[in-house]
């Protein structure tokens, strides 16, 4: 059986060495020494000014939305995981869906102006599969209309644009460190920002609003993370170079083999100045019928890809009445498939996936 992904697990003894430190200090949570160490290492590795570890990537989105001073409309993407849209609705904002670029699969700022009005209060969009949004275009929208741009960077760990961390763009970025991500802390997430005042606000909000043992200065939640999760992050960060190299090799092999096979498929694009992390390998087929044919054949061979992202978020029962005409997103969502890719995937396993696609009856 070949799953769409498998979590990376470091050598057990490396993790156990950190567990011994936890037992020695008897400090399990509440901003312990390992969490602080991980925050410092991540800031250095990712090249950001401020980074705050939190419980998970969804809570980071909710916390960032909570800092917007008034309720209203949030421009967002229909082509993302449900957490992006759910966070907007959970915090009682109104999503407005912006169609995506057909090459990058990211929300296209050229479609945004027509939806901006006096009730628009912010932007929350995703670096889809880690490929950066049009950060220049969205910065222009932000400045022209005084709108904070929050980036859902759940897939964008280590990604750079023109030598600059993608996390340094916008109001703030949300990271996910879920077990399926290429860098993970089992469960976890973080907020990255260049704003010291926002860092202070998030630190308060993730700890019930405490600004002292017996004082509270903001409405907060329990958004903290533990020493056990931080230990996993510290170990995994040591292996991130090998993880990224492995992903790149697998990505390039898939692309070369599927391009050379003369299949009627397309791939996600990213600019030449992007330093990518190869976190996913999406393929877009010419029709949903062909996609379903491929999926059926792969599953018969015990290979389990994922229709990611499907369906387009504007088509859900609780979102379909919101603003936004998004024909590109709806079309791609029906035709896109993410193939298996993970650190320990072998060339033999990749060849099984490729051969199964070629033998599915869609070969040109």
C-alpha positions as MATLAB code, in Angstrom:
seq = 'XXXXXXXXXXXXXXXXXXXXXXXXXXXXXXXXXXXXXXXXXXXXXXXXXXXXXXXXXXXXXXXXXXXXXXXXXXXXXXXXXXXXXXXXXXXXXXXXXXXXXXXXXXXXXXXXXXXXXXXXXXXXXXXXXXXXXXXXXXXXXXXXXXXXXXXXXXXXXXXXXXXXXXXXXXXXXXXXXXXXXXXXXXXXXXXXXXXXXXXXXXXXXXXXXXXXXXXXXXXXXXXXXXXXXXXXXXXXXXXXXXXXXXXXXXXXXXXXXXXXXXXXXXXXXXXXXXXXXXXXXXXXXXXXXXXXXXXXXXXXXXXXXXXXXXXXXXXXXXXXXXXXXXXXXXXXXXXXXXXXXXXXXXXXXXXXXXXXXXXXXXXX';
ca = [
       0.000    0.000    0.000;
       1.318    3.445   -0.951;
      -0.366    6.321    0.875;
      -0.370    9.922   -0.352;
       2.072   10.781    2.433;
       3.754    9.365    5.529;
       5.042   11.373    8.498;
       8.786   11.755    8.845;
      10.099   10.092   12.000;
      13.663   10.791   13.169;
      15.913    8.192   14.798;
      14.154    7.192   18.011;
      17.220    7.681   20.172;
      17.484   11.332   19.106;
      13.959   12.027   20.315;
      14.526   10.056   23.518;
      17.519   12.256   24.362;
      15.161   15.247   24.511;
      12.622   13.232   26.517;
      15.273   12.685   29.190;
      15.675   16.477   29.423;
      11.923   16.833   29.926;
      11.973   14.259   32.729;
      15.003   15.912   34.335;
      13.376   19.359   34.375;
       9.806   18.130   34.991;
       8.541   20.981   32.778;
       5.901   19.799   30.336;
       4.185   22.894   28.917;
       3.654   26.651   29.546;
       6.510   27.938   27.367;
       9.146   25.518   28.534;
      12.858   25.650   27.633;
      12.547   23.324   24.615;
       9.727   25.384   23.122;
      11.751   28.574   23.557;
      14.771   26.877   21.988;
      12.694   25.702   19.033;
      11.263   29.181   18.477;
      14.786   30.616   18.365;
      16.057   27.949   15.978;
      13.067   28.379   13.676;
      13.505   32.154   13.578;
      17.110   31.682   12.512;
      16.376   28.943    9.978;
      13.380   30.687    8.416;
      14.894   34.166    8.517;
      12.041   35.904   10.354;
      12.021   38.528   13.097;
       9.278   37.098   15.297;
       7.873   33.578   15.558;
       5.415   32.244   18.129;
       4.722   28.520   18.499;
       1.071   27.570   18.947;
      -1.179   24.536   19.289;
      -1.841   24.015   15.577;
      -2.137   25.835   12.268;
      -5.882   26.446   12.546;
      -5.540   28.181   15.909;
      -2.870   30.435   14.412;
      -5.341   31.570   11.728;
      -8.046   32.184   14.315;
      -5.673   34.147   16.532;
      -4.547   36.353   13.639;
      -8.125   37.055   12.558;
      -8.928   37.993   16.159;
      -6.448   40.866   15.894;
      -8.428   42.556   13.088;
     -10.247   45.419   14.844;
     -13.690   45.115   13.209;
     -15.828   42.406   11.663;
     -16.569   42.392    7.956;
     -15.543   40.732    4.714;
     -12.318   38.773    4.285;
     -11.029   38.186    0.761;
      -9.930   34.569    0.540;
      -9.203   31.674   -1.757;
     -11.649   28.905   -2.649;
      -8.701   26.618   -3.400;
      -7.321   25.619   -0.011;
      -7.948   23.213    2.823;
     -11.189   23.804    4.721;
      -9.289   25.221    7.735;
      -8.637   28.477    5.855;
     -12.316   29.182    5.274;
     -13.445   27.664    8.579;
     -11.228   30.040   10.540;
     -12.898   32.999    8.819;
     -16.383   31.721    9.611;
     -15.457   30.632   13.149;
     -14.302   34.156   13.947;
     -17.563   35.511   12.461;
     -16.157   37.200    9.389;
     -17.678   36.847    5.924;
     -15.576   35.122    3.245;
     -15.441   36.601   -0.248;
     -13.928   34.181   -2.748;
     -11.292   35.378   -5.219;
     -10.563   33.214   -8.246;
      -7.158   31.649   -8.662;
      -4.353   31.935  -11.183;
      -4.571   28.857  -13.462;
      -0.796   28.306  -13.289;
       0.063   28.865   -9.612;
      -3.361   27.917   -8.160;
      -3.124   30.935   -5.843;
      -5.721   33.681   -5.304;
      -5.148   36.222   -8.066;
      -5.000   39.872   -6.908;
      -6.165   40.994  -10.364;
      -9.624   39.689   -9.459;
      -9.749   41.373   -6.045;
     -10.593   45.025   -6.752;
     -14.161   44.326   -7.915;
     -15.008   42.795   -4.524;
     -13.500   45.431   -2.226;
     -15.939   47.790   -0.517;
     -16.360   49.606    2.802;
     -17.087   46.307    4.571;
     -13.846   44.643    3.459;
     -11.495   44.355    6.442;
      -8.744   41.947    5.418;
      -7.285   39.220    3.238;
      -6.524   35.590    4.120;
      -5.012   33.583    1.271;
      -2.946   30.430    0.888;
       0.469   29.770   -0.601;
      -1.020   26.758   -2.369;
       1.139   23.624   -2.022;
       3.915   25.990   -0.878;
       4.097   27.953   -4.148;
       4.135   31.654   -3.172;
       1.204   33.926   -3.907;
       1.735   37.042   -6.012;
       3.123   38.833   -2.963;
       3.851   42.010   -4.940;
       0.317   42.187   -6.285;
      -1.259   41.546   -2.902;
       1.020   44.125   -1.283;
      -0.327   46.689   -3.755;
      -3.905   45.743   -2.797;
      -2.984   46.003    0.875;
      -1.496   49.480    0.528;
      -4.221   50.831   -1.748;
      -7.041   49.773    0.574;
      -5.332   49.555    3.973;
      -6.089   45.840    4.282;
      -3.965   43.437    6.340;
      -2.897   40.415    4.283;
      -2.607   37.194    6.265;
      -0.897   34.334    4.467;
      -1.832   30.745    5.201;
       1.674   29.347    4.818;
       0.844   25.848    6.061;
       2.672   24.350    3.059;
       5.396   26.987    2.685;
       8.026   25.973    5.235;
      11.437   27.185    4.050;
      10.139   28.733    0.816;
      11.846   31.895   -0.455;
      11.050   34.535   -3.069;
      14.032   36.359   -4.602;
      16.184   35.201   -1.688;
      13.705   36.445    0.924;
      11.641   34.205    3.204;
       8.054   34.135    1.971;
       7.061   34.542    5.640;
       8.313   38.132    5.628;
       5.500   39.319    3.372;
       2.145   40.620    4.520;
       0.758   41.331    7.969;
       1.657   37.856    9.224;
       1.931   34.234    8.143;
       0.437   31.106    9.659;
       2.442   27.878    9.655;
       1.259   24.322   10.259;
       3.514   21.762   11.890;
       1.030   18.897   11.595;
       2.460   15.376   11.301;
       1.852   15.264    7.539;
       3.876   18.403    6.822;
       7.484   18.153    5.652;
       8.548   19.779    8.938;
       6.373   18.765   11.870;
       6.069   18.769   15.651;
       3.404   15.991   15.556;
       0.755   18.661   16.165;
       1.606   22.332   16.117;
       1.803   25.589   14.297;
       3.371   29.019   14.465;
       2.820   32.646   13.553;
       5.607   34.576   11.841;
       5.568   38.365   11.565;
       7.858   41.362   11.272;
       5.710   43.297   13.770;
       6.892   43.417   17.387;
       3.503   44.720   18.527;
       1.689   41.818   16.864;
       4.133   39.405   18.482;
       3.250   40.868   21.878;
      -0.469   40.576   21.179;
      -0.219   36.945   20.046;
       1.906   36.001   23.078;
      -0.867   37.384   25.286;
      -3.696   35.784   23.337;
      -2.137   32.299   23.221;
      -1.937   32.261   27.049;
      -5.420   33.358   28.164;
      -4.436   37.048   27.971;
      -2.056   36.754   30.958;
       0.306   39.695   31.310;
       1.292   38.649   34.824;
       0.498   35.874   37.317;
      -2.787   37.491   38.355;
      -3.523   40.023   35.606;
      -5.123   39.820   32.168;
      -5.022   42.459   29.455;
      -6.674   40.719   26.498;
      -9.184   38.043   25.620;
      -7.165   34.891   25.077;
      -7.230   31.150   24.569;
      -4.991   28.246   25.466;
      -2.937   28.239   22.272;
       0.328   27.039   23.821;
       2.303   23.977   22.761;
       4.158   21.381   24.823;
       7.740   20.296   25.435;
       7.051   16.915   23.831;
       5.953   18.539   20.582;
       8.873   20.958   20.743;
      11.295   18.063   21.217;
      10.040   16.471   18.005;
      10.486   19.788   16.217;
      14.042   20.222   17.462;
      15.000   16.750   16.242;
      13.226   17.086   12.897;
      14.809   20.455   12.179;
      18.201   18.732   12.195;
      17.024   16.554    9.310;
      15.242   19.199    7.243;
      18.048   19.442    4.678;
      17.767   15.742    3.821;
      13.959   15.949    3.806;
      13.978   18.817    1.324;
      16.565   17.133   -0.891;
      14.541   13.904   -0.963;
      11.340   15.771   -1.850;
      13.037   17.643   -4.669;
      14.421   14.444   -6.190;
      11.015   12.738   -6.037;
       9.227   15.793   -7.451;
      11.624   16.139  -10.379;
      11.470   12.425  -11.173;
       7.661   12.450  -11.242;
       7.603   15.495  -13.487;
      10.211   14.193  -15.920;
       8.533   10.814  -16.258;
       4.992   12.143  -16.649;
       6.024   14.903  -19.064;
       7.938   12.453  -21.227;
       4.984   10.074  -21.308;
       3.037   12.509  -23.537;
       0.060   12.554  -21.180;
      -2.466   15.334  -21.455;
      -1.708   16.649  -17.952;
      -0.454   19.935  -16.535;
       1.562   20.877  -13.491;
       1.685   23.740  -11.020;
       4.039   26.577  -12.000;
       6.358   28.645   -9.838;
       8.654   31.504  -10.820;
      12.387   31.146  -11.403;
      13.157   33.303   -8.346;
      11.265   30.928   -6.015;
      13.251   28.585   -3.777;
      10.615   25.875   -3.463;
      10.221   23.096   -0.864;
       8.553   20.477   -3.117;
       6.007   19.677   -0.447;
       3.358   18.243   -2.821;
       3.142   16.876   -6.338;
      -0.188   17.898   -7.897;
      -1.226   16.835  -11.392;
      -4.132   18.397  -13.318;
      -5.952   16.149  -15.782;
      -7.967   17.334  -18.765;
     -11.292   16.258  -17.263;
     -12.798   14.968  -14.047;
     -13.786   11.784  -15.859;
     -10.159   11.019  -16.645;
      -9.101   11.862  -13.089;
     -11.651    9.412  -11.672;
     -10.438    6.756  -14.097;
      -6.861    7.251  -12.868;
      -7.872    7.239   -9.201;
      -9.825    4.009   -9.669;
      -6.864    2.322  -11.350;
      -4.404    3.523   -8.706;
      -6.602    2.297   -5.875;
      -6.923   -1.112   -7.522;
      -3.127   -1.236   -7.201;
      -3.265   -0.165   -3.534;
      -2.026    3.335   -4.290;
      -3.949    6.106   -2.579;
      -3.470    9.632   -3.952;
      -5.642   12.516   -2.758;
      -8.036   14.880   -4.518;
      -6.440   17.896   -2.926;
      -8.014   20.477   -2.882;
     -11.477   19.198   -3.596;
     -14.150   20.425   -3.586;
     -13.738   24.133   -4.257;
     -14.590   25.803   -0.939;
     -17.231   28.083   -2.432;
     -19.395   25.048   -3.280;
     -19.972   23.812    0.283;
     -23.455   23.886    1.789;
     -22.447   26.625    4.233;
     -20.419   28.761    1.773;
     -22.271   28.629   -1.541;
     -24.215   31.853   -0.915;
     -21.148   34.045   -0.344;
     -19.715   36.442   -2.966;
     -17.231   35.376   -5.590;
     -17.205   34.055   -9.150;
     -14.432   31.442   -9.301;
     -14.688   29.326  -12.469;
     -10.955   28.568  -12.599;
     -10.882   27.262   -9.023;
     -13.986   25.154   -9.576;
     -12.525   23.643  -12.738;
      -9.102   22.828  -11.300;
     -10.588   21.449   -8.068;
     -12.437   18.809  -10.094;
      -9.362   17.810  -12.107;
      -6.438   17.917   -9.659;
      -4.786   14.987   -7.934;
      -1.871   14.950   -5.487;
       0.366   11.930   -6.014;
       2.157   10.153   -3.161;
       5.328   11.889   -2.007;
       7.160   11.422    1.302;
      10.691   11.252    2.682;
      11.086    7.472    2.646;
       9.432    6.910   -0.728;
      11.601    4.714   -2.945;
      12.194    4.959   -6.666;
      10.494    1.576   -6.993;
       7.378    2.965   -5.324;
       7.419    6.008   -7.590;
       7.713    3.768  -10.636;
       4.680    1.788   -9.437;
       2.665    5.029   -9.230;
       3.850    6.197  -12.648;
       3.240    2.817  -14.305;
      -0.241    2.635  -12.792;
      -1.094    6.029  -14.283;
       0.293    5.032  -17.681;
      -1.657    1.771  -17.588;
      -4.932    3.415  -16.556;
      -6.069    3.827  -20.136;
      -5.427    7.567  -20.515;
      -2.118    7.381  -22.349;
      -2.159    9.574  -25.455;
];
